[in-house]
């Protein structure tokens, strides 16, 4: 993450990164799914409400809220799939079009585990996200 160019995250489609999870073993379980899907939507920056402006990576959920990726990796996989994985780019385009100007960041609800996140080598979804961003 380039700290020199770090800025507040936004709900603008120009600022997000679409990562394909097509390499993920469970990709075929998503229906509907387009040729490059499924996908996650990520963005690097800082929480607009963070006075310290600490840079991190965020992931966008179906709720329209952004979640720090560090919390995402602590969530149970079924909840990650349900809220944060999109089968088609069209779903993402519709969600982004419907988002308000003001960003909402979800900071966790206690359902995530207290464990350290799994390393990308042991968490297949994490490995697919990493591969999809490269």
C-alpha angles and dihedrals in degrees: 000000000000104000092190092064097035116137141164115289117251140195091239115122089220090066100050133086121221111213118196117222092192090123092058114108091229096049092105090061091073116093124211095032128159126217095276098036157156100054145182125206117225137175134185120221139077135297108265088226094053109104090194092055093219110184120232141143121267133197124210121232132205087253088067091246125124120229127196108252090231089064092043091060090053093056123096110266095241090057092046091052095047098049107027110029119085123195097208139030087231091065090054093047090053093047092048091049090053097048118111120239092251116079119230117204120200111213099191134280101226094264092103114094123254091232123109110262115268117258114256089250092062100033107069093196091051090049091050091050091050091048092046092055094051 
